[in-house]
Amino acid sequence: MPAGLIALALGGFGIGLTEFVIAGLLPEVAADFHVDAAAAGWLISGYALAVAAGAIGLTAAVTRLPRKTVLLGLMVLFILGNAISALATDYPTMLTGRLVAALCHGAFFGIGSVVAASLVDPSRKARAIAIMFTGLTAANVLGVPFGTLLGQQFGWRSTFWAITVVGVLALVGVAVLVPGGPATSAQASGLRTELRAFRSGQLWLSLAATVLGFGGMFGAFTYIAYTLTGLSGFPAAAVPWLLILFGLGLFAGNAIGGRFADRSIDGTLLVVLAVLAVILAAFALLAAQPVAAVVALVLMGAFGFATVPGLQLRVLRSADAAPTLASGANIAAFNVGNALGAWLGGLTIAAGLGYASPLWVGAAMTVAALAVVAVAAAGRAGRFRSRRQGRTLAAVSNGRPTIRG
């Protein structure tokens, strides 16, 4: 395994902590700043929107720069944002810190995905992307639960200081282990070449599938602390340990999803999304049963994150000639989905539909994603058959026997 993948995973670990740890600390942060659950949810959905903006805006701005230089600059921005959050004395400052840290997120994973895929042979690209995202899953297995526990024991600010330290370590890792190099020919041609990739209908369908598929899982996850304590009957102190189980599901799903996506992207996505929709619906129905809730939580993480390598690789293949901006756009799509799912889940809670309602929202979004992937897969298969038939007709025409009189 190339050492650069380890460095990218380390950066993903730090960024994953920032993105996900807030979910376990949301009640404490809300109480400290005297805001309700829906307002506190903007620390998650606002972060996601800023990720989307950074994924497109920052990536577009740096298409001509060497990718390693860009990754280092993004980690500096990450460190600054988390330090602001740790020092925040009011809700607007806290939100500002979250937004600053979020700006680096999308561009890091977007550019990092391109770098990861370039470090291995074509048959292992999905697995290379999965290794980079392993940092994100490891953050959920180890960092988020213990970060939540740290915040509950010593105050949520201590968690953000710990994340800042992790950011510094990740900065060093990227500097030492990610190979440098000049800009590629696609980078040298600039933004116009990257934008041409967006003429592809398959690319837009892939982005829509990302918004709906990952947004469905994340919308349910946003309010998971409320679901587990308010419906399943777990004490707040149990939430960090339950998040470890959720993280184990993410870790397993990411690895398995990457392996199967290398064999068949669309086939893997269709199966995984169908099962995820069933799991979310079952979780909503059985949330009041503690054992069933735990099982559903693990499966939600596994099948939710099993979509990630396939969704990212599908975009890279749809924009093969100029993948950097398209890859960033897909990271933006992940986080637009996060924001959409969190917003819709917050609306259902505010409407008095209960803490199971975000799970129903997630199930509906996942079914919509399944439909989009089915349409995209049918379109790709149709074009493949058309090309094959065209090649067959050309071959027959070129080899047609001549009748001599």
Beta strands, then each sheet from edge to edge (+ up, - down):
end
